[in-house]
């Protein structure tokens, strides 16, 4: 069928027991629900389940980064961005204020404030 992608490479095909374990043990499907699914339906459900798990993991990492950020750099002393602490692989395209070059006047004001207290 066009548009259908495999979950695993052919050499890595899973056994019926392993698929049942994934469906019931990890995905939380009931045995009847799993047994009534076609292979295509299960593959689609599994792909969405994996995508959801990846999303949840990203959110957990981003929450952790924000906790570290606020611990290191409270709001009144904020001098860095959360992306300075850690940039995740899925954030390659995010632009931060540090990415843009500062103008001469901005640089002058920053240094003046830094050295004059």
C-alpha distances in whole Angstrom, upper triangle without the diagonal:
4,6,6,9,11,14,16,16,16,20,20,18,20,22,22,25,24,21,24,26,24,23,27,29,27,25,28,26,28,27,26,24,22,22,21,17,14,13,10,13,15,13,14,17,18,17,19,22,22,22,25,27,27,28,31,32,32,34,36,37,38,40,42,42,44,46,47,48,50,52,53,53,55,54,58,57,54,54,50,47,44,42,45,45,42,39,35,32,31,34,34,34,37,40,43,47,48,45,47,51,54,56,60,61,59,59,63,63,61,63,66,65,64,68,70,69
4,6,9,11,15,17,17,17,21,21,20,22,24,24,28,26,23,26,28,26,25,29,30,28,26,29,27,29,29,29,26,24,25,23,20,17,15,12,15,17,15,14,18,19,17,19,22,22,21,24,26,26,27,30,31,31,33,35,36,36,39,41,41,42,45,46,46,49,51,51,51,53,52,56,55,52,51,48,44,42,40,43,43,40,37,33,30,28,31,31,31,34,37,41,44,45,42,44,47,51,53,57,58,56,56,60,60,58,61,63,62,62,65,67,66
4,6,10,13,15,16,17,20,20,19,21,24,24,27,25,22,25,27,24,23,27,28,26,24,27,25,28,28,28,25,23,24,23,19,17,15,11,14,16,13,12,15,16,14,16,19,19,18,21,23,22,23,26,27,27,29,32,32,33,35,37,37,39,41,42,42,45,47,47,48,49,49,52,52,48,48,44,41,39,36,40,40,36,33,30,27,25,28,28,28,31,34,37,41,41,39,41,44,47,50,53,55,52,53,57,57,55,57,60,59,58,62,64,62
4,7,9,12,13,14,18,17,16,17,20,20,23,21,18,21,23,20,20,23,25,23,21,24,22,25,25,25,22,20,21,20,16,14,11,8,11,12,9,9,13,13,11,14,17,16,16,19,21,21,22,25,26,26,28,31,31,32,34,36,36,38,40,41,42,44,46,47,47,49,48,52,52,48,48,44,41,38,36,39,39,36,33,29,27,25,28,28,29,31,35,38,41,42,40,42,45,48,51,55,56,53,54,58,57,55,58,61,59,59,62,64,63
4,7,9,10,11,15,14,13,15,18,19,22,19,17,20,21,19,19,22,24,21,20,23,22,25,25,25,22,20,21,21,17,15,12,10,12,13,9,9,13,12,10,13,15,14,14,18,19,18,20,23,24,24,26,28,29,30,32,34,34,36,38,39,40,42,44,44,45,47,47,50,49,46,46,42,39,36,34,37,37,33,30,27,24,22,26,26,27,29,33,36,40,40,38,40,43,47,49,53,54,52,52,56,56,53,56,59,57,56,60,62,61
4,5,7,8,11,11,10,12,15,16,18,16,14,17,19,16,17,20,21,19,18,22,21,23,23,24,21,18,20,20,16,14,11,10,12,12,8,10,13,11,10,13,15,14,15,18,19,18,21,23,23,24,27,28,28,30,32,33,34,36,38,39,40,42,44,44,45,47,47,51,50,47,46,43,40,37,35,37,37,33,31,27,24,23,27,27,28,31,35,37,41,41,39,42,45,48,51,54,56,53,53,57,57,54,57,60,58,57,60,63,61
4,7,9,12,9,9,10,13,14,16,13,12,15,16,13,14,17,18,16,15,19,18,21,21,22,20,17,18,19,16,14,11,10,12,10,7,9,11,8,7,11,12,10,12,15,15,15,18,20,20,21,24,25,25,27,29,30,31,33,35,36,37,39,41,41,43,44,45,48,48,44,44,41,37,34,32,35,34,30,28,25,22,21,25,26,27,30,33,36,40,40,38,41,44,47,50,53,55,52,52,56,55,53,55,58,56,55,58,61,59
4,6,8,6,6,8,12,14,16,13,12,16,16,14,15,19,19,17,17,21,20,23,22,24,22,19,20,22,18,17,13,13,15,13,10,13,14,11,11,15,15,13,15,18,17,17,20,22,21,23,26,26,26,29,31,31,32,35,36,37,38,41,42,42,43,45,46,50,49,45,45,41,38,35,33,36,35,31,29,25,23,22,26,27,29,31,35,37,41,41,39,42,45,48,51,54,56,53,53,56,56,54,55,59,57,56,59,61,60
4,5,5,7,10,13,16,18,15,15,19,19,17,19,22,22,21,21,24,24,26,25,27,25,22,23,24,21,19,15,16,18,16,13,16,18,15,14,18,19,16,18,21,21,20,23,25,24,25,29,29,29,31,34,34,34,37,39,39,40,43,44,44,46,48,49,52,51,48,47,43,40,37,35,37,36,33,31,27,24,24,28,28,30,33,36,39,42,42,40,43,46,49,52,55,57,54,54,58,58,55,57,60,59,57,60,63,62
4,5,5,9,12,15,17,15,15,18,19,18,20,23,23,22,22,25,25,27,25,27,25,22,22,24,21,18,15,15,18,17,14,17,19,17,16,20,21,19,21,24,24,23,26,28,28,29,32,33,32,35,37,37,38,41,42,42,44,47,47,48,49,51,52,56,54,51,51,47,44,41,39,41,40,36,34,31,28,28,32,32,34,36,40,42,46,46,44,47,49,53,56,59,61,58,58,61,61,59,60,64,63,61,64,67,65
4,6,9,12,15,17,15,15,19,19,18,21,24,23,22,23,26,26,28,26,28,27,23,24,26,23,21,17,19,21,19,17,20,22,19,19,22,22,20,23,26,25,24,28,29,28,29,33,33,33,35,38,37,38,41,42,42,44,47,47,48,49,51,53,56,55,52,51,47,44,41,39,41,40,36,35,31,28,29,32,32,35,37,41,43,47,46,44,47,50,53,56,59,61,58,58,62,62,59,61,64,63,61,64,67,65
4,6,10,13,14,12,12,16,16,15,17,20,20,19,20,23,23,25,24,26,25,21,22,24,21,20,16,17,19,17,15,18,19,16,16,20,19,17,20,23,21,21,25,26,25,26,30,30,30,32,34,34,35,38,39,39,41,44,44,45,47,49,50,53,52,49,49,45,42,39,37,39,38,34,32,29,26,27,30,31,33,35,39,41,45,44,43,46,49,52,55,58,60,57,56,60,60,57,59,62,61,59,62,65,63
4,7,10,12,10,10,13,14,13,15,18,18,18,18,21,20,22,21,23,21,18,18,20,18,16,13,14,17,14,12,16,17,14,15,19,18,17,20,22,21,22,25,26,26,28,30,31,31,33,35,36,37,39,41,41,43,45,46,47,48,50,51,55,54,51,51,47,44,41,39,41,40,36,34,31,28,28,32,33,35,37,41,43,47,46,45,48,51,54,57,60,62,59,59,62,62,59,61,64,63,61,64,67,65
4,7,8,6,6,10,11,10,12,15,15,15,16,18,18,19,17,20,19,15,16,18,16,15,12,14,16,13,12,16,16,13,15,18,17,16,19,21,20,21,24,25,24,27,29,29,30,33,34,34,36,39,39,40,42,44,45,46,48,49,50,54,53,50,50,47,44,40,39,41,39,36,35,31,29,29,33,34,36,38,41,43,47,47,46,49,52,55,58,61,62,59,59,63,62,59,61,65,63,61,64,67,65
4,5,5,6,9,10,11,12,14,15,16,17,18,17,18,16,18,18,14,14,17,16,15,13,16,17,14,14,18,17,15,17,20,19,19,22,24,22,24,27,27,27,30,32,32,33,35,37,37,39,41,42,43,45,47,47,48,50,52,53,57,56,53,53,50,47,43,42,44,43,39,38,34,32,32,36,37,39,41,45,47,51,50,49,52,55,58,62,65,66,63,63,66,66,63,65,68,66,64,68,70,68
4,5,5,6,9,10,10,12,13,15,15,16,15,15,13,15,15,11,11,14,13,13,11,14,15,12,13,17,16,14,17,20,18,19,22,23,22,24,27,27,28,30,32,32,33,36,37,38,40,42,42,43,46,48,48,49,51,52,54,57,57,54,54,51,48,44,43,46,44,41,39,36,34,33,37,39,41,42,46,48,52,52,50,54,57,60,63,66,67,64,64,68,67,64,66,69,67,66,69,71,69
4,5,5,6,9,10,10,11,13,14,15,14,14,12,15,15,12,12,16,15,16,14,17,17,14,15,19,17,15,18,21,19,19,23,23,22,24,27,27,27,30,32,31,32,35,36,36,39,41,41,42,44,46,46,48,50,51,52,56,56,53,54,50,47,44,43,45,43,40,39,35,34,34,37,39,41,42,46,48,52,52,51,54,57,60,63,66,67,64,64,67,67,64,66,69,66,65,68,70,68
4,5,5,6,9,10,10,11,12,14,14,15,13,16,16,13,13,17,16,16,14,16,17,13,14,17,16,13,16,18,16,16,19,20,19,21,24,24,23,26,28,28,29,32,33,33,35,37,38,39,41,43,43,45,47,48,49,53,52,50,50,47,44,40,39,42,39,36,35,32,30,30,34,35,38,39,43,44,48,48,47,50,53,56,59,62,63,60,60,64,63,60,62,65,63,61,64,67,64
4,5,5,6,9,10,10,10,12,11,13,11,14,13,9,11,14,12,12,10,13,13,9,10,13,12,10,13,15,14,14,17,18,17,19,22,22,23,25,27,27,29,31,32,33,35,37,38,39,41,43,43,45,46,47,49,52,52,49,50,46,43,40,39,41,39,36,35,31,30,29,33,34,36,38,41,43,47,47,46,49,52,55,58,61,63,59,59,63,62,59,61,64,62,61,64,66,64
4,5,5,6,8,9,10,10,9,10,8,11,11,7,9,12,11,13,12,15,14,10,12,15,13,12,15,17,15,16,19,19,18,21,24,23,24,27,28,28,30,32,33,34,36,38,38,40,42,43,44,46,47,48,49,53,53,50,51,48,45,41,40,43,41,38,37,33,32,31,35,37,39,40,44,45,49,49,48,51,55,57,61,64,65,61,61,65,64,61,63,66,64,62,66,68,66
4,6,5,5,7,9,10,10,11,10,13,13,10,12,15,15,16,15,17,16,13,14,17,14,12,16,17,14,15,18,18,17,19,22,21,22,25,26,26,27,30,31,31,33,35,36,37,39,41,41,43,45,46,47,51,50,48,49,45,42,39,38,41,38,35,35,31,30,30,33,35,38,38,42,44,47,47,47,50,53,55,59,62,63,59,59,63,62,59,61,64,62,60,63,65,63
4,6,5,5,6,8,9,11,11,14,13,10,13,15,14,15,13,15,14,10,11,14,11,9,12,13,11,11,15,15,13,16,19,18,18,22,23,23,24,27,28,28,31,33,33,34,36,38,39,40,42,43,44,48,47,45,46,42,39,36,35,38,35,32,32,28,27,26,30,32,34,35,39,40,44,44,43,46,50,52,55,58,59,56,56,60,59,56,58,61,58,57,60,62,60
4,6,6,5,6,5,8,8,11,9,7,10,12,11,13,12,14,12,8,10,12,9,8,12,13,10,12,15,15,14,17,19,19,20,23,24,24,26,28,29,30,32,34,34,36,38,39,40,42,43,44,45,49,49,46,47,44,41,37,37,39,37,34,33,30,29,28,31,33,35,36,40,41,45,45,44,47,51,53,57,60,60,57,57,61,60,57,59,62,60,59,62,64,62
4,6,6,5,5,6,7,10,9,8,11,13,13,15,15,17,15,12,14,16,12,11,15,15,12,14,18,17,16,19,21,20,21,24,25,24,27,29,29,30,33,34,34,36,38,40,40,42,44,44,45,49,49,47,48,45,42,38,38,41,38,36,35,31,31,30,33,36,37,38,42,43,46,47,46,50,53,55,58,62,62,59,59,62,61,58,61,63,61,59,63,65,62
4,6,6,8,9,10,14,13,11,14,17,16,19,18,19,18,14,16,17,14,12,16,16,13,14,17,16,14,18,20,18,19,22,23,22,24,27,27,27,30,32,32,33,36,37,37,39,41,42,43,47,47,45,46,43,40,36,36,38,36,33,33,29,29,28,32,34,36,37,40,41,45,45,45,48,51,53,57,60,60,57,57,60,59,56,58,61,59,57,61,62,60
4,6,8,11,12,16,14,12,16,18,16,18,17,18,16,13,14,15,12,10,13,13,9,10,14,13,11,14,16,15,15,19,20,19,21,24,24,24,27,29,29,31,33,34,35,37,38,39,40,44,44,41,42,39,36,32,32,35,33,30,29,26,26,25,28,30,32,33,37,38,41,42,41,44,48,50,53,56,57,53,53,57,56,53,55,58,55,54,57,59,57
4,6,9,11,14,11,10,14,15,14,16,15,16,14,11,12,12,9,8,11,10,7,9,12,11,10,14,15,14,16,19,19,19,22,24,24,25,28,29,30,31,33,35,36,38,39,39,40,44,44,42,43,40,36,33,33,35,33,31,30,26,26,24,28,30,32,32,36,37,41,42,41,44,47,49,53,56,56,53,53,57,56,53,55,58,55,54,58,60,57
4,7,9,12,10,10,13,15,14,17,17,18,15,13,15,15,11,11,14,13,10,13,15,14,13,17,18,16,18,21,21,21,24,26,26,27,30,31,31,33,35,36,37,39,41,41,42,45,46,43,45,42,39,35,35,38,36,33,33,29,29,28,31,33,35,35,39,40,43,44,44,47,50,52,55,59,59,55,56,59,58,55,58,60,57,56,60,62,59
4,6,8,6,6,10,11,11,14,14,16,13,10,13,14,10,11,14,13,11,14,17,15,15,19,20,19,21,24,24,24,27,29,29,30,33,34,34,36,38,39,40,42,44,44,45,48,49,46,48,45,41,38,38,41,39,36,35,32,31,29,33,35,37,37,41,42,46,46,46,49,52,54,58,61,61,58,58,62,60,58,60,63,60,59,63,64,62
4,5,5,6,9,10,11,15,16,17,14,13,16,17,13,14,18,17,15,18,20,19,19,22,24,22,24,27,27,28,30,32,32,33,36,37,37,40,42,42,43,46,47,47,48,51,52,50,51,48,45,41,41,44,42,40,39,35,35,33,36,39,40,41,44,46,49,50,50,52,56,58,61,64,65,61,62,65,64,61,64,66,64,63,66,68,65
4,5,5,6,9,10,13,14,17,15,12,16,17,15,15,19,19,17,19,22,21,21,25,26,25,27,30,30,30,33,35,35,36,39,40,40,42,44,45,46,48,50,50,51,55,55,52,54,51,47,44,44,47,45,42,41,37,37,35,38,41,42,43,47,48,52,53,52,55,58,60,64,67,67,64,65,68,67,64,66,69,66,65,69,71,68
4,5,5,6,9,12,14,16,14,13,16,17,15,16,20,20,18,21,24,23,23,27,28,27,29,32,32,32,35,37,37,38,41,42,42,45,47,47,48,51,52,52,53,56,57,54,56,53,49,46,46,49,47,44,43,39,39,37,40,43,44,44,48,50,53,54,54,56,60,62,65,68,69,66,66,70,68,66,68,71,68,67,71,73,70
4,6,5,6,10,12,14,11,10,14,14,12,13,17,16,15,18,20,20,20,24,25,24,26,29,29,30,33,34,34,36,38,39,40,42,44,45,46,48,49,50,50,54,54,52,53,50,46,43,43,46,44,41,40,37,36,34,37,39,40,41,45,47,50,51,50,53,57,59,62,65,66,62,63,67,65,63,65,68,65,65,68,70,67
4,5,5,9,10,12,9,8,11,12,10,11,15,15,14,16,19,19,19,22,24,24,25,28,29,29,31,33,34,35,37,39,40,41,43,44,45,47,49,49,50,54,54,51,52,49,46,42,42,45,43,40,39,35,34,32,36,38,39,40,44,46,49,50,49,52,55,58,61,64,65,62,62,66,65,62,64,67,65,64,67,69,67
4,6,8,10,12,11,10,13,15,13,14,18,18,17,20,22,22,23,26,27,27,29,31,32,33,35,37,38,39,41,43,43,45,47,48,49,51,53,53,54,57,58,55,56,53,49,46,45,48,47,43,42,38,37,36,39,41,42,43,47,49,53,54,52,55,59,61,64,68,68,65,66,69,68,65,68,71,68,67,71,73,70
4,7,10,12,9,10,13,14,13,15,18,18,18,21,23,23,24,26,28,28,30,32,33,34,36,38,38,40,42,43,44,46,48,49,50,52,53,54,54,58,58,55,56,53,50,46,46,49,47,44,43,39,38,36,39,41,42,43,47,49,53,54,53,55,59,61,64,68,68,65,66,69,68,66,68,71,69,68,72,73,71
4,6,8,6,6,10,10,10,12,14,15,15,18,19,20,21,24,25,25,27,29,30,31,34,35,36,38,39,41,42,44,45,47,48,50,51,51,52,55,56,53,53,50,47,43,43,46,45,41,40,36,34,33,36,38,39,40,44,46,50,51,49,52,55,58,61,64,65,62,63,66,65,63,65,68,66,65,69,70,68
4,5,5,6,9,10,11,12,14,16,16,18,20,21,22,24,26,27,28,30,32,33,35,36,37,39,41,42,43,45,46,48,50,51,52,53,53,57,57,54,54,51,47,44,43,46,45,42,40,36,34,33,36,38,38,40,44,46,50,51,49,52,55,58,61,64,65,62,63,66,66,63,66,69,67,66,69,71,69
4,5,5,6,9,10,10,12,14,15,16,18,20,21,22,24,26,27,28,30,31,33,34,36,37,39,41,42,43,45,47,48,49,50,51,52,55,55,52,53,49,46,42,41,44,43,40,38,34,32,30,34,35,36,38,42,44,48,49,47,50,53,56,59,62,63,60,61,65,64,61,64,67,65,64,67,69,67
4,5,5,6,9,10,11,12,14,15,17,18,20,21,23,24,26,27,29,30,32,33,35,36,38,39,41,42,43,45,47,48,49,50,50,54,54,50,51,47,44,41,39,43,42,38,36,32,30,28,32,33,34,36,39,42,46,46,45,47,51,53,56,60,61,58,59,62,62,59,62,65,63,62,66,68,66
4,5,5,6,9,10,11,12,14,15,17,18,20,21,23,24,26,27,29,31,32,33,35,36,38,39,41,42,44,45,47,48,48,48,52,52,49,50,46,43,40,39,42,41,38,36,32,30,28,31,33,34,35,39,41,45,46,44,47,50,53,56,59,60,57,58,62,61,58,61,64,62,61,65,67,65
4,5,5,6,8,10,10,12,14,15,16,18,20,21,22,24,26,27,28,30,31,33,34,36,37,39,40,42,43,45,46,47,47,51,51,48,48,45,42,38,37,41,39,36,34,30,29,27,30,32,33,35,38,41,44,45,44,46,50,52,56,59,60,57,57,61,60,57,60,63,61,60,63,65,63
4,6,5,6,9,10,10,12,14,15,16,18,20,21,23,24,26,27,29,30,32,33,35,36,38,39,41,42,43,44,46,46,50,49,46,47,43,40,36,35,38,37,34,32,28,26,24,28,29,30,32,36,38,42,43,41,44,47,50,53,56,57,54,55,58,58,55,58,61,59,58,61,63,61
4,5,5,6,9,10,11,12,14,15,17,18,20,21,23,25,26,27,29,31,32,33,35,37,37,39,41,42,43,44,44,48,47,44,45,41,38,35,34,37,36,33,30,27,25,23,26,28,29,30,34,36,40,41,39,42,45,48,51,54,55,52,53,57,56,53,56,59,57,56,60,62,60
4,6,5,6,9,10,11,12,14,15,16,18,20,21,23,25,26,27,29,30,32,33,35,36,38,39,41,42,42,42,46,46,43,44,41,37,34,33,36,35,32,30,27,25,23,26,28,29,30,34,36,40,41,40,42,46,48,51,55,55,52,53,57,56,53,56,58,56,55,59,61,59
4,5,5,6,9,10,10,12,14,15,16,18,20,21,23,24,26,27,29,30,32,33,35,36,38,39,40,41,42,45,45,42,43,39,36,33,32,35,33,30,28,25,23,21,25,27,28,29,33,35,39,40,38,41,45,47,50,54,55,51,52,55,55,52,54,57,55,54,58,60,58
4,5,5,6,9,10,11,12,14,15,17,19,20,21,23,24,26,27,29,31,32,33,35,36,38,38,40,40,44,43,40,40,37,34,30,29,32,31,28,26,22,20,18,22,24,25,26,30,32,36,37,35,38,41,44,47,51,52,48,49,53,52,49,52,55,53,52,55,57,55
4,5,5,6,9,10,10,12,14,15,17,18,20,21,23,24,26,27,29,30,31,33,35,36,37,38,38,41,41,38,39,36,32,29,28,31,30,27,25,22,20,18,21,23,24,25,29,31,35,36,34,37,41,43,46,49,50,47,48,51,50,48,51,53,51,50,54,56,54
4,5,5,6,9,10,11,12,14,15,17,19,20,21,23,25,26,27,29,30,32,33,35,36,37,37,41,41,38,39,35,32,29,28,31,30,27,25,21,21,19,22,24,26,26,30,32,35,36,35,38,42,44,47,50,51,48,48,52,51,48,51,53,51,50,54,56,53
4,5,5,6,9,10,11,12,14,15,17,18,20,21,23,24,26,27,29,31,32,33,34,35,36,40,39,36,37,33,30,27,26,29,27,24,22,19,18,16,19,22,23,24,28,30,33,34,33,36,39,42,45,48,49,46,46,50,49,46,49,51,49,48,52,54,52
4,5,5,6,9,10,11,12,14,15,17,18,20,21,23,25,26,27,29,30,32,32,33,34,37,37,34,34,31,28,24,23,27,25,22,20,17,16,13,17,19,20,21,25,27,30,31,30,33,36,39,42,45,46,43,43,47,46,43,46,49,47,46,49,51,49
4,5,5,6,9,10,11,12,14,15,17,19,20,21,23,25,26,27,29,30,31,32,32,36,36,33,34,30,27,24,23,27,25,22,21,17,17,15,18,21,22,22,26,27,31,32,31,34,37,39,42,46,46,43,43,47,46,43,46,48,46,45,49,51,48
4,5,5,6,9,10,11,12,14,15,17,18,20,21,23,24,26,27,29,30,31,31,35,35,32,33,30,26,23,23,26,24,21,20,16,16,15,18,21,22,22,26,27,31,31,31,34,37,39,43,46,46,43,43,47,46,43,45,48,46,45,48,50,48
4,5,5,6,9,10,11,12,14,15,17,18,20,21,22,25,26,27,28,29,30,34,33,30,31,27,24,20,20,23,21,18,16,13,13,11,14,17,19,19,23,24,28,28,28,31,34,36,40,43,43,40,40,44,43,40,42,45,43,42,45,47,45
4,5,5,6,9,10,11,12,14,15,17,18,20,21,23,24,26,26,27,27,31,31,28,29,25,22,19,18,22,20,17,16,13,13,11,13,16,18,17,21,22,26,27,26,29,32,34,38,41,41,38,39,42,41,38,41,43,41,40,44,46,44
4,5,5,6,9,10,11,12,14,15,17,19,20,21,23,24,25,26,27,30,30,28,29,26,22,19,19,22,20,18,17,14,15,13,15,19,20,20,23,24,27,28,28,31,34,36,39,42,43,39,40,43,42,39,41,44,41,40,44,46,43
4,5,5,6,9,10,11,12,14,15,17,18,20,21,23,24,25,26,30,29,27,27,24,21,17,17,20,18,15,15,12,13,12,14,17,19,19,22,23,26,27,27,30,33,35,38,41,42,38,38,42,41,38,40,42,40,39,42,44,42
4,5,5,6,9,10,11,12,14,15,16,18,20,21,22,23,24,27,27,24,24,21,18,14,14,17,15,13,12,9,10,9,11,14,16,15,19,19,23,23,23,26,29,31,35,38,38,35,35,38,37,34,37,39,37,36,40,41,39
4,5,5,6,9,10,11,12,14,15,17,18,20,21,21,22,25,25,22,24,21,17,14,14,17,16,14,13,11,13,12,12,16,17,16,19,19,22,23,24,26,30,31,35,38,38,34,35,38,37,34,36,39,36,35,39,41,38
4,5,5,6,9,10,11,12,14,16,17,18,20,20,22,25,25,22,24,21,18,14,15,18,15,14,14,12,14,14,15,18,20,19,21,21,24,25,25,28,31,33,36,39,39,35,36,39,37,34,37,39,37,35,39,40,38
4,5,5,6,9,10,11,12,14,15,16,18,19,20,24,23,21,21,18,15,12,12,14,12,10,10,9,12,12,12,15,18,16,19,19,22,22,22,26,29,30,34,36,37,33,33,36,35,32,34,37,34,33,36,38,36
4,5,5,6,9,10,10,12,14,15,16,17,18,21,21,18,19,16,13,9,10,13,11,9,10,9,12,11,11,14,16,14,16,16,19,19,20,23,26,27,31,34,34,30,30,34,32,29,32,34,32,31,34,36,33
4,5,5,6,9,10,11,12,14,15,15,16,20,20,18,19,17,14,10,12,15,12,12,13,12,16,15,14,18,19,17,19,18,21,21,23,25,28,29,33,35,35,31,32,35,33,30,32,35,32,31,34,36,33
4,5,5,6,9,10,11,12,14,15,17,20,20,17,19,16,14,10,12,14,11,10,12,12,15,16,15,18,20,18,20,19,21,21,23,26,29,30,33,35,35,32,32,35,33,30,32,34,31,30,33,35,32
4,5,5,6,9,10,10,12,13,15,18,17,15,16,13,10,7,9,10,7,7,9,10,14,14,13,16,18,15,17,16,18,18,19,22,25,26,29,32,32,28,28,31,30,26,28,31,28,27,30,32,30
4,5,5,6,8,10,10,11,12,15,15,13,14,12,9,6,9,11,9,10,12,13,16,16,15,18,19,16,17,15,17,18,19,22,25,25,29,31,31,27,27,30,28,25,28,30,27,26,29,31,28
4,5,5,6,9,10,10,12,15,15,14,16,14,12,9,13,13,11,12,15,15,19,19,18,21,22,20,21,19,20,21,23,25,28,28,31,33,33,29,29,32,30,27,29,31,28,27,30,31,28
4,6,5,6,8,10,12,15,14,13,14,12,11,8,11,11,8,10,13,14,18,19,18,20,22,19,20,18,19,19,21,24,26,26,30,32,32,28,28,30,28,25,27,29,26,24,28,29,27
4,5,5,6,8,10,13,11,9,10,8,8,6,9,9,7,10,12,14,18,19,17,19,20,17,18,15,16,16,18,21,23,23,26,28,28,24,24,27,25,22,24,26,23,22,25,27,24
4,6,5,5,7,10,10,9,11,10,10,9,12,12,11,13,16,18,22,22,20,22,23,20,20,17,18,18,21,23,25,25,28,30,29,25,25,27,25,22,24,26,23,22,25,26,23
4,6,6,10,12,11,11,13,12,12,11,14,14,11,14,17,19,23,24,22,24,26,23,23,20,21,20,23,26,27,27,30,31,31,27,27,29,27,24,25,27,24,22,25,27,23
4,6,10,11,9,9,10,10,11,10,13,12,9,13,16,19,22,23,21,23,25,22,21,18,19,18,21,23,25,24,27,29,28,25,24,26,24,21,22,24,21,19,22,24,21
4,6,8,6,5,7,7,9,9,13,11,10,14,17,19,23,24,21,23,24,20,20,17,16,16,19,21,22,22,25,26,25,22,21,23,21,18,20,21,18,17,20,21,18
4,6,6,6,9,10,11,12,15,14,14,17,19,22,25,26,23,25,26,22,22,18,18,18,22,23,25,23,26,28,26,23,23,25,22,19,21,22,19,18,21,22,19
4,5,5,9,10,11,12,15,15,15,18,20,22,26,26,23,25,25,21,21,17,16,17,21,22,23,22,24,26,24,21,22,23,20,18,21,21,18,18,21,21,18
4,6,9,12,13,15,18,17,18,21,23,26,29,29,26,28,28,24,23,19,18,18,22,23,24,22,24,25,23,20,20,22,18,16,19,19,15,15,19,18,15
4,6,9,11,13,16,15,15,19,21,24,27,28,25,26,27,23,21,18,16,16,20,21,22,20,22,23,22,18,18,20,17,14,16,17,13,13,16,17,13
4,6,8,10,13,12,13,16,18,21,24,24,21,23,23,19,18,14,13,13,17,18,19,18,20,22,21,17,17,19,17,14,16,18,15,14,18,18,16
4,7,10,12,10,12,15,17,20,23,24,20,21,21,18,16,13,11,10,14,15,16,15,18,19,18,14,14,16,15,11,13,16,13,12,15,17,15
4,7,8,6,8,11,13,16,19,20,17,18,18,15,14,10,9,9,12,14,15,15,18,20,20,16,16,19,17,14,16,18,16,15,18,20,19
4,5,5,7,9,10,13,17,17,13,15,15,12,11,8,8,8,11,13,16,16,19,22,22,18,18,21,20,17,19,22,19,18,22,24,22
4,5,5,7,8,11,14,14,12,14,15,12,12,10,11,11,13,16,19,19,23,25,25,22,22,25,23,20,23,25,23,22,25,27,25
4,5,5,5,8,11,12,9,10,12,9,9,8,10,10,11,14,17,18,22,24,25,21,21,25,24,21,23,26,24,23,26,28,27
4,6,7,11,14,15,12,13,14,12,11,9,11,9,11,14,16,17,21,23,24,20,19,22,22,19,20,23,22,20,23,26,24
4,7,10,13,15,13,14,16,14,14,12,14,13,14,18,20,21,24,26,27,23,22,26,25,21,23,26,24,22,25,27,25
4,6,10,12,10,11,14,12,14,13,15,14,15,18,20,22,26,28,29,25,25,28,27,24,26,29,27,25,28,31,29
4,7,8,6,7,10,9,11,11,14,13,13,17,19,21,25,28,29,25,25,28,28,25,27,30,28,27,30,33,31
4,5,5,7,10,10,13,14,17,16,16,19,22,25,28,31,32,29,28,32,32,29,31,34,32,30,34,36,35
4,5,6,10,11,14,15,19,18,17,20,23,26,29,32,34,31,30,34,34,31,33,36,35,33,36,39,38
4,6,8,9,13,15,19,19,17,20,24,26,29,33,34,31,31,35,34,31,34,37,35,34,38,40,38
4,6,6,9,11,15,15,14,17,20,22,26,29,30,27,27,31,30,28,30,33,32,31,34,36,35
4,6,9,11,15,14,12,15,18,21,24,27,29,26,26,30,30,27,30,33,32,31,34,36,35
4,6,10,13,14,11,13,17,20,23,26,28,25,25,29,29,27,29,32,31,31,34,36,35
4,7,10,11,9,12,15,18,21,24,25,22,23,27,26,24,27,29,28,28,31,33,32
4,7,8,6,8,12,14,17,21,22,19,19,23,23,21,23,26,25,25,28,30,29
4,5,5,7,11,12,16,19,19,16,17,20,20,17,20,23,22,21,25,27,26
4,5,6,8,9,12,15,16,12,13,17,16,14,17,20,18,18,22,24,23
4,6,7,8,12,15,16,12,12,16,16,13,16,19,18,17,20,23,22
4,7,9,13,15,17,14,14,18,18,16,18,21,21,20,23,26,26
4,6,9,13,14,12,12,16,16,15,17,20,20,20,23,25,25
4,7,9,12,10,10,13,14,13,15,18,19,18,21,23,24
4,7,8,6,6,10,11,10,12,14,15,16,18,20,20
4,5,5,6,9,10,11,12,14,15,16,18,20,21
4,5,5,6,9,10,11,12,14,15,16,18,20
4,5,5,6,9,10,10,12,14,15,16,18
4,5,5,6,9,10,11,12,14,15,16
4,5,5,6,8,10,10,12,14,15
4,5,5,6,9,10,11,12,14
4,5,5,6,8,10,10,12
4,5,5,6,9,10,11
4,5,5,6,8,10
4,5,5,6,8
4,6,5,6
4,6,6
4,6
4
